[in-house]
Amino acid sequence: MSNNNLHELDLHGVAHDEVESLCHKFMSKHWCSQDEGHIITGNSLIMKEIVTNALKQYDIRFEEGQLNNAGYYRMWFE
């Protein structure tokens, strides 16, 4: 997959109370694009919980990053 088909939302430095809204805007912007997306959370468990809850509101396949880099979520806009 080329980088042109990868969309990223970096939440480093974002206040927890802004995360859900930013996730919904990101999802709406790229919905049905047939591309891959990453939401970068860092290691904050609170941030990961907020992102997980937001993603569960969509009929979308997603997973947490790999063991060596668990600070992001990967999803496919199908």
N, CA, C and O atoms as a CHARMM CRD file, in Angstrom:
* protein
*
  312
    1    1 MET  N      0.85100  -1.18000   0.00000 PROA 1      0.00000
    2    1 MET  CA     0.00000   0.00000   0.00000 PROA 1      0.00000
    3    1 MET  C      0.89300   1.23800   0.00000 PROA 1      0.00000
    4    1 MET  O      1.81500   1.32700   0.81000 PROA 1      0.00000
    5    2 SER  N      0.64400   2.16400  -0.86500 PROA 2      0.00000
    6    2 SER  CA     1.44000   3.38100  -0.90700 PROA 2      0.00000
    7    2 SER  C      1.02900   4.31900   0.21700 PROA 2      0.00000
    8    2 SER  O     -0.07000   4.21000   0.76200 PROA 2      0.00000
    9    3 ASN  N      1.92200   5.24200   0.55700 PROA 3      0.00000
   10    3 ASN  CA     1.62100   6.20500   1.61900 PROA 3      0.00000
   11    3 ASN  C      0.45000   7.10000   1.28400 PROA 3      0.00000
   12    3 ASN  O     -0.15300   7.68100   2.18700 PROA 3      0.00000
   13    4 ASN  N      0.10500   7.23100  -0.00800 PROA 4      0.00000
   14    4 ASN  CA    -1.03900   8.05500  -0.40300 PROA 4      0.00000
   15    4 ASN  C     -2.34200   7.47000   0.11100 PROA 4      0.00000
   16    4 ASN  O     -3.34200   8.18000   0.21700 PROA 4      0.00000
   17    5 ASN  N     -2.34100   6.17500   0.43400 PROA 5      0.00000
   18    5 ASN  CA    -3.54700   5.51100   0.89600 PROA 5      0.00000
   19    5 ASN  C     -3.55400   5.30600   2.40800 PROA 5      0.00000
   20    5 ASN  O     -4.38600   4.56200   2.92600 PROA 5      0.00000
   21    6 LEU  N     -2.64400   5.95100   3.11300 PROA 6      0.00000
   22    6 LEU  CA    -2.57200   5.84500   4.55900 PROA 6      0.00000
   23    6 LEU  C     -2.89500   7.20400   5.16700 PROA 6      0.00000
   24    6 LEU  O     -2.22000   8.19500   4.88900 PROA 6      0.00000
   25    7 HSD  N     -3.92100   7.23900   5.98800 PROA 7      0.00000
   26    7 HSD  CA    -4.34000   8.47400   6.64400 PROA 7      0.00000
   27    7 HSD  C     -4.01000   8.35700   8.13100 PROA 7      0.00000
   28    7 HSD  O     -4.24900   7.31400   8.74000 PROA 7      0.00000
   29    8 GLU  N     -3.46600   9.41500   8.71000 PROA 8      0.00000
   30    8 GLU  CA    -3.07100   9.37100  10.11600 PROA 8      0.00000
   31    8 GLU  C     -3.69200  10.51600  10.90900 PROA 8      0.00000
   32    8 GLU  O     -3.83200  11.64200  10.43000 PROA 8      0.00000
   33    9 LEU  N     -4.05300  10.17900  12.13500 PROA 9      0.00000
   34    9 LEU  CA    -4.48500  11.16600  13.11700 PROA 9      0.00000
   35    9 LEU  C     -3.55800  11.00300  14.30800 PROA 9      0.00000
   36    9 LEU  O     -3.58700   9.97000  14.97700 PROA 9      0.00000
   37   10 ASP  N     -2.73600  12.00700  14.58200 PROA 10     0.00000
   38   10 ASP  CA    -1.77900  11.95800  15.69000 PROA 10     0.00000
   39   10 ASP  C     -2.37200  12.70100  16.87800 PROA 10     0.00000
   40   10 ASP  O     -2.62200  13.90400  16.80800 PROA 10     0.00000
   41   11 LEU  N     -2.59500  11.97500  17.96800 PROA 11     0.00000
   42   11 LEU  CA    -3.23700  12.55300  19.14600 PROA 11     0.00000
   43   11 LEU  C     -2.24100  12.97900  20.22900 PROA 11     0.00000
   44   11 LEU  O     -2.64900  13.35000  21.32900 PROA 11     0.00000
   45   12 HSD  N     -0.95300  12.92900  19.93200 PROA 12     0.00000
   46   12 HSD  CA     0.03000  13.40700  20.90300 PROA 12     0.00000
   47   12 HSD  C     -0.25100  14.87400  21.23900 PROA 12     0.00000
   48   12 HSD  O     -0.40000  15.71000  20.34700 PROA 12     0.00000
   49   13 GLY  N     -0.31900  15.16600  22.52400 PROA 13     0.00000
   50   13 GLY  CA    -0.53400  16.54200  22.95900 PROA 13     0.00000
   51   13 GLY  C     -1.98400  16.99000  22.95700 PROA 13     0.00000
   52   13 GLY  O     -2.27300  18.12900  23.32600 PROA 13     0.00000
   53   14 VAL  N     -2.90300  16.12500  22.55100 PROA 14     0.00000
   54   14 VAL  CA    -4.33100  16.47400  22.51100 PROA 14     0.00000
   55   14 VAL  C     -4.95500  16.16100  23.87100 PROA 14     0.00000
   56   14 VAL  O     -4.69400  15.10800  24.45300 PROA 14     0.00000
   57   15 ALA  N     -5.77000  17.07200  24.36600 PROA 15     0.00000
   58   15 ALA  CA    -6.46800  16.85800  25.63800 PROA 15     0.00000
   59   15 ALA  C     -7.47500  15.72300  25.49400 PROA 15     0.00000
   60   15 ALA  O     -8.11600  15.58000  24.45300 PROA 15     0.00000
   61   16 HSD  N     -7.60800  14.92000  26.54200 PROA 16     0.00000
   62   16 HSD  CA    -8.50800  13.77400  26.49900 PROA 16     0.00000
   63   16 HSD  C     -9.94000  14.16000  26.12300 PROA 16     0.00000
   64   16 HSD  O    -10.62000  13.39600  25.43900 PROA 16     0.00000
   65   17 ASP  N    -10.40400  15.32500  26.55700 PROA 17     0.00000
   66   17 ASP  CA   -11.78800  15.70900  26.26600 PROA 17     0.00000
   67   17 ASP  C    -12.00000  16.11600  24.80300 PROA 17     0.00000
   68   17 ASP  O    -13.13900  16.34400  24.39500 PROA 17     0.00000
   69   18 GLU  N    -10.94300  16.20900  24.01700 PROA 18     0.00000
   70   18 GLU  CA   -11.05500  16.53700  22.59200 PROA 18     0.00000
   71   18 GLU  C    -10.92600  15.30700  21.68600 PROA 18     0.00000
   72   18 GLU  O    -11.21300  15.38200  20.49100 PROA 18     0.00000
   73   19 VAL  N    -10.49500  14.17900  22.25600 PROA 19     0.00000
   74   19 VAL  CA   -10.13700  13.00600  21.46100 PROA 19     0.00000
   75   19 VAL  C    -11.33300  12.40300  20.72500 PROA 19     0.00000
   76   19 VAL  O    -11.23500  12.13500  19.52800 PROA 19     0.00000
   77   20 GLU  N    -12.44100  12.18600  21.39600 PROA 20     0.00000
   78   20 GLU  CA   -13.58900  11.54300  20.76000 PROA 20     0.00000
   79   20 GLU  C    -14.06300  12.33000  19.54200 PROA 20     0.00000
   80   20 GLU  O    -14.32700  11.74700  18.49000 PROA 20     0.00000
   81   21 SER  N    -14.17200  13.63100  19.67900 PROA 21     0.00000
   82   21 SER  CA   -14.60800  14.47600  18.56900 PROA 21     0.00000
   83   21 SER  C    -13.63700  14.39700  17.38800 PROA 21     0.00000
   84   21 SER  O    -14.06200  14.31300  16.23600 PROA 21     0.00000
   85   22 LEU  N    -12.34300  14.42200  17.67600 PROA 22     0.00000
   86   22 LEU  CA   -11.34500  14.32400  16.60700 PROA 22     0.00000
   87   22 LEU  C    -11.40400  12.96700  15.90800 PROA 22     0.00000
   88   22 LEU  O    -11.23700  12.88500  14.69100 PROA 22     0.00000
   89   23 CYS  N    -11.63900  11.91100  16.67200 PROA 23     0.00000
   90   23 CYS  CA   -11.77900  10.57100  16.07900 PROA 23     0.00000
   91   23 CYS  C    -12.97300  10.52600  15.13100 PROA 23     0.00000
   92   23 CYS  O    -12.87500   9.97600  14.03400 PROA 23     0.00000
   93   24 HSD  N    -14.09800  11.10100  15.54800 PROA 24     0.00000
   94   24 HSD  CA   -15.29500  11.09100  14.69500 PROA 24     0.00000
   95   24 HSD  C    -15.06400  11.90700  13.41700 PROA 24     0.00000
   96   24 HSD  O    -15.50700  11.50400  12.34200 PROA 24     0.00000
   97   25 LYS  N    -14.38500  13.03200  13.52400 PROA 25     0.00000
   98   25 LYS  CA   -14.08400  13.83500  12.32900 PROA 25     0.00000
   99   25 LYS  C    -13.17200  13.06900  11.38100 PROA 25     0.00000
  100   25 LYS  O    -13.37100  13.08700  10.16600 PROA 25     0.00000
  101   26 PHE  N    -12.17000  12.39800  11.94200 PROA 26     0.00000
  102   26 PHE  CA   -11.23700  11.59500  11.14300 PROA 26     0.00000
  103   26 PHE  C    -11.97800  10.47100  10.43300 PROA 26     0.00000
  104   26 PHE  O    -11.77500  10.24800   9.23900 PROA 26     0.00000
  105   27 MET  N    -12.83000   9.76600  11.15500 PROA 27     0.00000
  106   27 MET  CA   -13.58400   8.66000  10.56600 PROA 27     0.00000
  107   27 MET  C    -14.51600   9.16700   9.46800 PROA 27     0.00000
  108   27 MET  O    -14.60100   8.55600   8.40300 PROA 27     0.00000
  109   28 SER  N    -15.20200  10.25400   9.70700 PROA 28     0.00000
  110   28 SER  CA   -16.12900  10.81100   8.70900 PROA 28     0.00000
  111   28 SER  C    -15.39700  11.23600   7.44200 PROA 28     0.00000
  112   28 SER  O    -15.90100  11.04500   6.33600 PROA 28     0.00000
  113   29 LYS  N    -14.22200  11.80700   7.60100 PROA 29     0.00000
  114   29 LYS  CA   -13.45900  12.30400   6.46000 PROA 29     0.00000
  115   29 LYS  C    -12.99800  11.16400   5.54000 PROA 29     0.00000
  116   29 LYS  O    -12.95700  11.32800   4.32100 PROA 29     0.00000
  117   30 HSD  N    -12.65300  10.01400   6.12200 PROA 30     0.00000
  118   30 HSD  CA   -12.05100   8.94100   5.33100 PROA 30     0.00000
  119   30 HSD  C    -12.95600   7.73000   5.14000 PROA 30     0.00000
  120   30 HSD  O    -12.54400   6.72600   4.56000 PROA 30     0.00000
  121   31 TRP  N    -14.19600   7.82800   5.63200 PROA 31     0.00000
  122   31 TRP  CA   -15.13800   6.71600   5.55500 PROA 31     0.00000
  123   31 TRP  C    -15.30800   6.25800   4.10800 PROA 31     0.00000
  124   31 TRP  O    -15.46300   7.09200   3.21500 PROA 31     0.00000
  125   32 CYS  N    -15.28300   4.96400   3.86600 PROA 32     0.00000
  126   32 CYS  CA   -15.47500   4.35200   2.53800 PROA 32     0.00000
  127   32 CYS  C    -14.40600   4.74400   1.52100 PROA 32     0.00000
  128   32 CYS  O    -14.64800   4.66400   0.31600 PROA 32     0.00000
  129   33 SER  N    -13.23700   5.16300   1.97900 PROA 33     0.00000
  130   33 SER  CA   -12.17100   5.54400   1.05300 PROA 33     0.00000
  131   33 SER  C    -11.38800   4.34700   0.53500 PROA 33     0.00000
  132   33 SER  O    -10.56500   4.48800  -0.37000 PROA 33     0.00000
  133   34 GLN  N    -11.63900   3.15700   1.10800 PROA 34     0.00000
  134   34 GLN  CA   -10.89700   1.94500   0.75400 PROA 34     0.00000
  135   34 GLN  C     -9.42100   2.04700   1.14100 PROA 34     0.00000
  136   34 GLN  O     -8.59300   1.32100   0.59100 PROA 34     0.00000
  137   35 ASP  N     -9.08300   2.92300   2.06600 PROA 35     0.00000
  138   35 ASP  CA    -7.70700   3.13900   2.48300 PROA 35     0.00000
  139   35 ASP  C     -7.48200   2.59700   3.88900 PROA 35     0.00000
  140   35 ASP  O     -8.40500   2.10800   4.54100 PROA 35     0.00000
  141   36 GLU  N     -6.24700   2.69600   4.33400 PROA 36     0.00000
  142   36 GLU  CA    -5.87500   2.32700   5.69500 PROA 36     0.00000
  143   36 GLU  C     -5.70700   3.59800   6.51300 PROA 36     0.00000
  144   36 GLU  O     -5.28400   4.62900   5.98900 PROA 36     0.00000
  145   37 GLY  N     -6.03600   3.52500   7.78900 PROA 37     0.00000
  146   37 GLY  CA    -5.86300   4.66100   8.67900 PROA 37     0.00000
  147   37 GLY  C     -5.15100   4.26300   9.95500 PROA 37     0.00000
  148   37 GLY  O     -5.25300   3.12300  10.40900 PROA 37     0.00000
  149   38 HSD  N     -4.42900   5.21000  10.53000 PROA 38     0.00000
  150   38 HSD  CA    -3.77900   5.01600  11.81900 PROA 38     0.00000
  151   38 HSD  C     -4.19200   6.16000  12.73700 PROA 38     0.00000
  152   38 HSD  O     -4.18900   7.32300  12.33500 PROA 38     0.00000
  153   39 ILE  N     -4.54000   5.82400  13.95400 PROA 39     0.00000
  154   39 ILE  CA    -4.74900   6.83200  14.99200 PROA 39     0.00000
  155   39 ILE  C     -3.65000   6.61200  16.01600 PROA 39     0.00000
  156   39 ILE  O     -3.60600   5.57300  16.67400 PROA 39     0.00000
  157   40 ILE  N     -2.77500   7.57600  16.15000 PROA 40     0.00000
  158   40 ILE  CA    -1.62200   7.47700  17.02700 PROA 40     0.00000
  159   40 ILE  C     -2.01000   7.98600  18.40600 PROA 40     0.00000
  160   40 ILE  O     -2.38200   9.14700  18.57200 PROA 40     0.00000
  161   41 THR  N     -1.91700   7.09500  19.39700 PROA 41     0.00000
  162   41 THR  CA    -2.36400   7.41400  20.75100 PROA 41     0.00000
  163   41 THR  C     -1.22600   7.61300  21.73300 PROA 41     0.00000
  164   41 THR  O     -1.41900   8.23300  22.77900 PROA 41     0.00000
  165   42 GLY  N     -0.05200   7.10400  21.42200 PROA 42     0.00000
  166   42 GLY  CA     0.99100   7.01900  22.43500 PROA 42     0.00000
  167   42 GLY  C      0.62500   5.89300  23.39600 PROA 42     0.00000
  168   42 GLY  O     -0.16300   5.01300  23.05000 PROA 42     0.00000
  169   43 ASN  N      1.18500   5.91500  24.58500 PROA 43     0.00000
  170   43 ASN  CA     0.99400   4.81400  25.52800 PROA 43     0.00000
  171   43 ASN  C     -0.05600   5.08100  26.59800 PROA 43     0.00000
  172   43 ASN  O     -0.23000   4.25700  27.49600 PROA 43     0.00000
  173   44 SER  N     -0.75200   6.19500  26.53100 PROA 44     0.00000
  174   44 SER  CA    -1.76200   6.54300  27.52700 PROA 44     0.00000
  175   44 SER  C     -2.93200   5.56300  27.47600 PROA 44     0.00000
  176   44 SER  O     -3.59800   5.43500  26.44800 PROA 44     0.00000
  177   45 LEU  N     -3.17700   4.87800  28.58300 PROA 45     0.00000
  178   45 LEU  CA    -4.29700   3.92900  28.64100 PROA 45     0.00000
  179   45 LEU  C     -5.63600   4.64100  28.52300 PROA 45     0.00000
  180   45 LEU  O     -6.57200   4.10000  27.93500 PROA 45     0.00000
  181   46 ILE  N     -5.73800   5.83800  29.07000 PROA 46     0.00000
  182   46 ILE  CA    -6.98100   6.61400  28.96100 PROA 46     0.00000
  183   46 ILE  C     -7.24200   6.98100  27.50000 PROA 46     0.00000
  184   46 ILE  O     -8.36600   6.85700  27.01300 PROA 46     0.00000
  185   47 MET  N     -6.19900   7.43000  26.80900 PROA 47     0.00000
  186   47 MET  CA    -6.33100   7.79200  25.39100 PROA 47     0.00000
  187   47 MET  C     -6.76400   6.58600  24.57700 PROA 47     0.00000
  188   47 MET  O     -7.64300   6.69500  23.72100 PROA 47     0.00000
  189   48 LYS  N     -6.14900   5.42500  24.83900 PROA 48     0.00000
  190   48 LYS  CA    -6.50000   4.20300  24.10800 PROA 48     0.00000
  191   48 LYS  C     -7.95200   3.80500  24.36000 PROA 48     0.00000
  192   48 LYS  O     -8.64300   3.37100  23.43800 PROA 48     0.00000
  193   49 GLU  N     -8.41700   3.94800  25.58900 PROA 49     0.00000
  194   49 GLU  CA    -9.80300   3.60800  25.91200 PROA 49     0.00000
  195   49 GLU  C    -10.78300   4.51400  25.17200 PROA 49     0.00000
  196   49 GLU  O    -11.79400   4.04500  24.64900 PROA 49     0.00000
  197   50 ILE  N    -10.48400   5.80600  25.12900 PROA 50     0.00000
  198   50 ILE  CA   -11.35300   6.75600  24.42400 PROA 50     0.00000
  199   50 ILE  C    -11.41100   6.42000  22.93500 PROA 50     0.00000
  200   50 ILE  O    -12.48700   6.40700  22.33700 PROA 50     0.00000
  201   51 VAL  N    -10.25700   6.15100  22.34500 PROA 51     0.00000
  202   51 VAL  CA   -10.20000   5.82200  20.91400 PROA 51     0.00000
  203   51 VAL  C    -10.93500   4.51700  20.63400 PROA 51     0.00000
  204   51 VAL  O    -11.69900   4.43400  19.67300 PROA 51     0.00000
  205   52 THR  N    -10.71400   3.49900  21.46100 PROA 52     0.00000
  206   52 THR  CA   -11.40500   2.22100  21.28300 PROA 52     0.00000
  207   52 THR  C    -12.91000   2.40700  21.32800 PROA 52     0.00000
  208   52 THR  O    -13.62300   1.87200  20.47900 PROA 52     0.00000
  209   53 ASN  N    -13.40300   3.15300  22.29900 PROA 53     0.00000
  210   53 ASN  CA   -14.84600   3.39400  22.41200 PROA 53     0.00000
  211   53 ASN  C    -15.38700   4.14400  21.19700 PROA 53     0.00000
  212   53 ASN  O    -16.49100   3.85700  20.73300 PROA 53     0.00000
  213   54 ALA  N    -14.62200   5.09800  20.68100 PROA 54     0.00000
  214   54 ALA  CA   -15.05600   5.83500  19.49000 PROA 54     0.00000
  215   54 ALA  C    -15.10000   4.90700  18.28000 PROA 54     0.00000
  216   54 ALA  O    -16.06100   4.94800  17.51000 PROA 54     0.00000
  217   55 LEU  N    -14.07700   4.07100  18.09800 PROA 55     0.00000
  218   55 LEU  CA   -14.02200   3.18600  16.93100 PROA 55     0.00000
  219   55 LEU  C    -15.10800   2.12200  16.96600 PROA 55     0.00000
  220   55 LEU  O    -15.59600   1.70000  15.91700 PROA 55     0.00000
  221   56 LYS  N    -15.48500   1.69100  18.14400 PROA 56     0.00000
  222   56 LYS  CA   -16.52700   0.67000  18.27200 PROA 56     0.00000
  223   56 LYS  C    -17.89400   1.17000  17.80300 PROA 56     0.00000
  224   56 LYS  O    -18.80200   0.36700  17.59000 PROA 56     0.00000
  225   57 GLN  N    -18.04800   2.47700  17.64200 PROA 57     0.00000
  226   57 GLN  CA   -19.30800   3.03700  17.17600 PROA 57     0.00000
  227   57 GLN  C    -19.47600   2.89600  15.65500 PROA 57     0.00000
  228   57 GLN  O    -20.53800   3.19900  15.11100 PROA 57     0.00000
  229   58 TYR  N    -18.41700   2.43200  14.97900 PROA 58     0.00000
  230   58 TYR  CA   -18.43000   2.28700  13.52300 PROA 58     0.00000
  231   58 TYR  C    -18.33400   0.81200  13.16200 PROA 58     0.00000
  232   58 TYR  O    -17.75000   0.01700  13.89900 PROA 58     0.00000
  233   59 ASP  N    -18.90000   0.46400  12.04300 PROA 59     0.00000
  234   59 ASP  CA   -18.77300  -0.89800  11.52800 PROA 59     0.00000
  235   59 ASP  C    -17.47700  -0.95800  10.73100 PROA 59     0.00000
  236   59 ASP  O    -17.48100  -0.91700   9.50000 PROA 59     0.00000
  237   60 ILE  N    -16.36300  -1.05700  11.46200 PROA 60     0.00000
  238   60 ILE  CA   -15.04700  -0.98000  10.84200 PROA 60     0.00000
  239   60 ILE  C    -14.11200  -1.96800  11.52300 PROA 60     0.00000
  240   60 ILE  O    -14.20100  -2.20300  12.72800 PROA 60     0.00000
  241   61 ARG  N    -13.23300  -2.52800  10.74800 PROA 61     0.00000
  242   61 ARG  CA   -12.22400  -3.44400  11.27100 PROA 61     0.00000
  243   61 ARG  C    -11.04400  -2.61600  11.76100 PROA 61     0.00000
  244   61 ARG  O    -10.51800  -1.77600  11.03000 PROA 61     0.00000
  245   62 PHE  N    -10.62300  -2.86100  13.02500 PROA 62     0.00000
  246   62 PHE  CA    -9.47400  -2.14600  13.56900 PROA 62     0.00000
  247   62 PHE  C     -8.73100  -3.03800  14.54900 PROA 62     0.00000
  248   62 PHE  O     -9.27200  -4.01200  15.07200 PROA 62     0.00000
  249   63 GLU  N     -7.47000  -2.67500  14.78200 PROA 63     0.00000
  250   63 GLU  CA    -6.64200  -3.41700  15.72200 PROA 63     0.00000
  251   63 GLU  C     -5.62700  -2.47300  16.35500 PROA 63     0.00000
  252   63 GLU  O     -5.26100  -1.44600  15.78400 PROA 63     0.00000
  253   64 GLU  N     -5.18300  -2.85200  17.55300 PROA 64     0.00000
  254   64 GLU  CA    -4.12000  -2.08800  18.20300 PROA 64     0.00000
  255   64 GLU  C     -2.80100  -2.46300  17.54500 PROA 64     0.00000
  256   64 GLU  O     -2.64700  -3.57600  17.04100 PROA 64     0.00000
  257   65 GLY  N     -1.84900  -1.53400  17.55000 PROA 65     0.00000
  258   65 GLY  CA    -0.54300  -1.77200  16.92700 PROA 65     0.00000
  259   65 GLY  C      0.16000  -2.99500  17.47500 PROA 65     0.00000
  260   65 GLY  O     -0.33100  -3.63800  18.40300 PROA 65     0.00000
  261   66 GLN  N      1.29200  -3.31400  16.91300 PROA 66     0.00000
  262   66 GLN  CA     2.06100  -4.48500  17.29100 PROA 66     0.00000
  263   66 GLN  C      2.69700  -4.36300  18.66900 PROA 66     0.00000
  264   66 GLN  O      2.72500  -3.28400  19.26100 PROA 66     0.00000
  265   67 LEU  N      3.20700  -5.48200  19.17000 PROA 67     0.00000
  266   67 LEU  CA     3.83300  -5.52300  20.48700 PROA 67     0.00000
  267   67 LEU  C      4.97800  -4.53100  20.62800 PROA 67     0.00000
  268   67 LEU  O      5.13800  -3.92100  21.68500 PROA 67     0.00000
  269   68 ASN  N      5.76900  -4.36000  19.58600 PROA 68     0.00000
  270   68 ASN  CA     6.89900  -3.43800  19.66000 PROA 68     0.00000
  271   68 ASN  C      6.48300  -1.97800  19.48800 PROA 68     0.00000
  272   68 ASN  O      7.28700  -1.07500  19.72000 PROA 68     0.00000
  273   69 ASN  N      5.23000  -1.73800  19.08200 PROA 69     0.00000
  274   69 ASN  CA     4.70600  -0.37100  18.96300 PROA 69     0.00000
  275   69 ASN  C      3.18700  -0.41900  19.13300 PROA 69     0.00000
  276   69 ASN  O      2.43800  -0.42700  18.15600 PROA 69     0.00000
  277   70 ALA  N      2.75400  -0.45000  20.38100 PROA 70     0.00000
  278   70 ALA  CA     1.31400  -0.54200  20.66700 PROA 70     0.00000
  279   70 ALA  C      0.67500   0.83000  20.81400 PROA 70     0.00000
  280   70 ALA  O     -0.46500   0.92000  21.27000 PROA 70     0.00000
  281   71 GLY  N      1.36100   1.88900  20.44800 PROA 71     0.00000
  282   71 GLY  CA     0.86500   3.24500  20.64800 PROA 71     0.00000
  283   71 GLY  C      0.03000   3.79200  19.50100 PROA 71     0.00000
  284   71 GLY  O     -0.02500   5.00400  19.29000 PROA 71     0.00000
  285   72 TYR  N     -0.62400   2.89600  18.75300 PROA 72     0.00000
  286   72 TYR  CA    -1.49300   3.35900  17.67800 PROA 72     0.00000
  287   72 TYR  C     -2.55300   2.30700  17.37500 PROA 72     0.00000
  288   72 TYR  O     -2.43400   1.14600  17.76500 PROA 72     0.00000
  289   73 TYR  N     -3.58000   2.74000  16.67600 PROA 73     0.00000
  290   73 TYR  CA    -4.62200   1.84000  16.17900 PROA 73     0.00000
  291   73 TYR  C     -4.59300   1.88300  14.66500 PROA 73     0.00000
  292   73 TYR  O     -4.37200   2.93200  14.06100 PROA 73     0.00000
  293   74 ARG  N     -4.81800   0.73600  14.06600 PROA 74     0.00000
  294   74 ARG  CA    -4.83200   0.60000  12.61200 PROA 74     0.00000
  295   74 ARG  C     -6.23700   0.19800  12.20400 PROA 74     0.00000
  296   74 ARG  O     -6.82600  -0.69900  12.80700 PROA 74     0.00000
  297   75 MET  N     -6.77800   0.84900  11.19000 PROA 75     0.00000
  298   75 MET  CA    -8.11700   0.52500  10.72100 PROA 75     0.00000
  299   75 MET  C     -8.16100   0.56400   9.20600 PROA 75     0.00000
  300   75 MET  O     -7.30300   1.15200   8.54900 PROA 75     0.00000
  301   76 TRP  N     -9.20800  -0.09300   8.66400 PROA 76     0.00000
  302   76 TRP  CA    -9.38400  -0.16900   7.21300 PROA 76     0.00000
  303   76 TRP  C    -10.74400   0.40300   6.87600 PROA 76     0.00000
  304   76 TRP  O    -11.77100  -0.08400   7.34900 PROA 76     0.00000
  305   77 PHE  N    -10.74300   1.43900   6.05800 PROA 77     0.00000
  306   77 PHE  CA   -11.97000   2.10300   5.63200 PROA 77     0.00000
  307   77 PHE  C    -12.51300   1.36800   4.41100 PROA 77     0.00000
  308   77 PHE  O    -12.18200   1.70300   3.27400 PROA 77     0.00000
  309   78 GLU  N    -13.34400   0.37200   4.65700 PROA 78     0.00000
  310   78 GLU  CA   -13.84400  -0.47400   3.56600 PROA 78     0.00000
  311   78 GLU  C    -15.26200  -0.11600   3.19300 PROA 78     0.00000
  312   78 GLU  O    -15.83800  -0.72900   2.29400 PROA 78     0.00000
